[in-house]
Amino acid sequence: MGALEQILQRHPVWRGGALAPGAQALPSGFAALDAALPGGGWPCQGLAEVLADESGVGELALVLPAFARLTSAGKRAIWIAPPHVPYAPALAAGGVDLANLLLVQPAGRRDALWATEQALRAGSCHAFAAWLPKARYTELQRLAVAAQTSRAVAFIFRPLAARAESSPACLRLALEPAGAALAVQIFKRRGAPLAAPLRLPLERPFHVLGRAALPRPAGDDARPARRLGLPVHA
């Protein structure tokens, strides 16, 4: 056995073509996705960037199990600047303990970035999501550094056009609807990019399917839940 091979076996050296070993992660709730993620789930030290062209394609169906797992265990979670007001009954039906979820609606882009960085640096939350469609690389870099020390599962939502931009996020996913499933392209991870998109079934129907699973309130109250990709009743 050569000296290089001995080093690779004795030390946690990350080979570029393999998934990073020993990464701290939280199971996503999707077995196929966990198998493709370093550590077997969402990173607990670093940003996960989720890209989609419109709200409601299933982006929250993808991350909701993680928020449900943590908040139901008494852990705090924070959402910053969601594009629509979440529908609380839908979140509760998805397993989220609303007593442990804080919703922050900043006045503008700069306030949203400031609130995001402060929330990550405070180290008082275990799950985090922010909608930052126009974040610049230097701004994301500050957030990535803060996420490294927060040990929170941190998601940043941006449009698909951001795929062409550089990003310090350790995990980047592009989402597109695929009938009754969600197509998830992992184009950046701690390891080689995934060759083909994953097709994840959505256990709950979402508005892109033209169906619903929870009673919808009267008037426009149901619209925020639909736009966020949360289940609502027809």
N, C-alpha and C positions, 0 to 999 in steps of 0.2 A: 504494500500500500504506500502510495506516495505521500510526501509531507503535506501537500495541499489537501488531499483527501482526508488525512488525519485531522487537520484543522477544522475542516467542514463537519466532521463527525463529532468532534469534541466541543465545539463552540457553536452558539446559536447564530451562525452566519447566514444572512439572507441571500440566497441566489436569485438573481433577477428574474429567472423564468419560473420560479416556484413561489407559492404563497408564503408570506412571511410567517415564520414560526413564533409561537408564544405570544401572539397578539391578544390583548384583552378584548373580549367581545361579548355582546349580549345576543342570544338567539333571536332571529327575526320573526320566528313563527312560521317560516316557509322552509321546509327541508331542502328543497332544491337550491334556494338562495343561500342558505347557510353553508351548503357544500361548496359553493363558489366563492365564499368570503373568507379572508384570512382570520383564523381563530374560530371560525364557525358561526359568525354573526356580525352584527353592527359593531364598528370600532368604538371602544370606550375612551380612546385617547386620540382624537383627531376629528376633522370634519368629514361628514358624509354629505356629498352634494347631489341633490336629486333634481334632475332637469325634466321639465315637461312643458309643452306649448300652451296648455290651458288647464285651469283648475278643474278637478273632477274626473280625471282619467283613471284615478285609482291610486293617486299618490299617498293619500292618507290611509287607504286600505293597506298599503305596503308598510307603513310605520306604526299604525295603530296598535298592533300586538305588542310592540316594545313599550309603548306608553302605558298600555293596560297592565303589562307585567310589572312595571316599576311602580306606578301609582297605586295599584292594588296591594303592593307590598309596603305601602307607607312612604314611598320615595316621592320627592317633589319633581314636578315637570313644569316647563315654561314654554309658552308659544308667544312669539313676538311678530307683530305686524301681519297676521293672516289676512288675505285679501277679502274675506267675508267673515261675518260673525259665525262661529261654530254653533251647531245645533246640539245643545247639551244632552237631550234625551238620546240622541244617536251616539254620542260619545260614551254615555253610561251603558248603553246596550252593547257597545264594543268592549266593555270591561274596564273603561277608564274611571278611576275614582276621582270625581270632580273636585273633591275637597283638597286634592293634592295637585291640581292643575291651575296654574296662574296664566291669565291672558293679558298681554300687554299690547296696547295700541298706541305707538308713538305718533307724534304730530307729523313727522316727515322722515325722509331718508336718513339724514344725519342722526336724528334722534334714535331711529331704529338700529343703526350701526352702533351707536354708543350704548344703548340698552343691551344689545346682543353681547358686546364685549364685556360689559360689567357683569352680566348674568353668568357668563362663562368663568370670569375671573373670581367671582364670589365663591364658587365651589359649593353652593348651597342647593343646587339642583342636580338631578341624576339623569334627566331626559330633557332635551331642548330642541326646539324647532324655530326657525326664523325664515321669513319670506323676504329675500333681498334681491329683487330682480336686476338692480342696476349696480350691484357691488363691484368695485374695482379690485384688481389683483392685490394692491397694497393693503386695501381694507380687509380682504379675505385673509391675507397673510397674518394680520394682527389677530384675527379671529382664530386662525389655525393654531397660532402659538398659545392663545388662551385655552383652546380646546385640549391641547396637549397636557395641560396641568389640571384641567377640571375633572377629568375622569368621567364626564357625562357622555351619554350617547347624544351626539349633536348633529342635527340635520339642517342644511341650508337649501331652500327651494329657489330655483332660478329657471328661466326659460331655456328651451332647447338650443337657442342661438348661442348660449354661453358655452356650448360644447367646443366651439372653435377657439375659445379663449384659454389661456393658461390658468391653472388654478392650483393653490397649495393644498387643496383637499386631498386626503389620503384615499378616499373612495368617491368615485363619480359614476352616477347611474343616469341613463337616458330612458325615459318611459314613453310608451305609446300604447294606445288601446289595441287589443287584438281579439275582437269579438267578445266572448265571455271571459277572456283572460287579459292579463296585463303583460306586454312585452317589456322586458327589463334588459337593457344592454349595459353590461359592466365594462366601460371602456377605460377605467383607471382603477387599480387596486394595488395593494402591496404584493405584486407578482405580475405575471403576464396578463394582458387584457383578455377577457372572455371572448372566444372566437365567435360564438353565435348568441343571440339573445335568449334569455330564459322566458318561458311562457308560464306565468304564475296564475292559477285559477283564483278568482275573487269569490270567496265564500258568500259574501253578501252582495246582492245586486246594487249597482250604482247607476247614476243618472245616465251614463253613456249607453246603458243597456235598455233604457226606456222602461225600467221596472223599479220597484221599491220594496223595502222590507220593514219599515216602521211607519206608524201612523203619521201622516203629514199634517202639521198645523194649518189652520186657515190662513188665507192671504199670502203675503210675501215671506212669512216666517220660515217657510220651507226652503226658500231659494238659497240662503247661505249654506245650508247643509249639502244641497245638491252641488253647488259650485266647489265646495271643499272636498267632494268625493266621499261624503259621509252617507250612510244608509238612511233613507227616509221612507215613510209609508206612502203608498199610492192612494 
